[in-house]
Amino acid sequence: MDAPFTVAALVDIDDFVASRRSRGQPWALHQLDRAGRAVRAVTYGRPAASCRSTPPDEWLVLLTGDDPHTLMTEAGGLAEELRTRIVGETELTATVSLGTPHSGPGGVAAAERGARWTNSYKLLLGGDRVITSPAPDRPGSPPPVRIEPELARRIQVGDVGGAAGLLSNWVDRCLQERDLDPKTLHSWLMGELLFVVDVVNRSRLAGGSTDWLEACARLPVERLITVTEIHERSYLHIWLEETVRRLVPGDGAKDILTMAESYLTAHYTDPRLRLSTVAEAISASPFYISHLFAEERGTTFLRHLTGLRLRHARTLLSTSALPVDVVATESGYLSAKALRSVFRRHVGCSPTEYRRQTYRARP
């Protein structure tokens, strides 16, 4: 009897790093627990299926069978069931990547490698899907656009945010290329990062070339290699912004956060204000701004914005006789109903009740 075949399905939570940084560790752990239970519920009772968790946000599901064609059909149905179950039972989405069937002594390891290689295409295709057949590699192809002159100019004038934003936008443009493969994108990215190192590094050898020994002290090789392991667009943007700010002298992260907070303070009464609005105004990616609020302030962009709006609304309610709908408009809400909803959730009472309490509290 022939040895059974094994196919691997890699269940990968979408945008987990960005979500954890913006919504907090307790929320992330709770959602992961629910996702894990969903995965186990789908695989439980299937004699040919097994699963194991691979922290922080993945599960490897193995399915065995005697016929590779039948096995792939079953694996496709299982993958879609896994994805749908996670979407239905958590606040998360997931991508399930399938390898190809393998048999023999190294079949399980080969099946896992295949699923992980397939999952690398998530960076190109996006999440919340089942990925089964990666496109062929196209080694040696040039990037669709070249940004080196403008990138150098921004770095040389000290526009760190602009340089980081330009690089992030360039990545988004590259991701639109048809039949792009992860290896090619990683090669392009490494080339741009080495270019940034070359522009920033002021130490030159006798012949005028870059002193790469000193340059690599600014960007360690192991950090450069890390980019080849990233398969989330959201995390890639965060990683790129952090890396550029690490390469270019100055405390760019604090500058970005300060600019974001200043912009919010000046525009929080605009009901159309969004994270993307702020990001465009200060030349930074939305993902990186969310990351900075989580890391530096221990909060989220939305909570910070809500805090500004509610503080203004409370002031108006306790110091004026303006109608609630006017208070809502002047605090950045489209309607009194919207203000009431946020007010009850965060303050614990309605705007009218708050006004009554604060007026009573006055001497």
Disulfide bonds with the S-S distance in Angstrom:
none
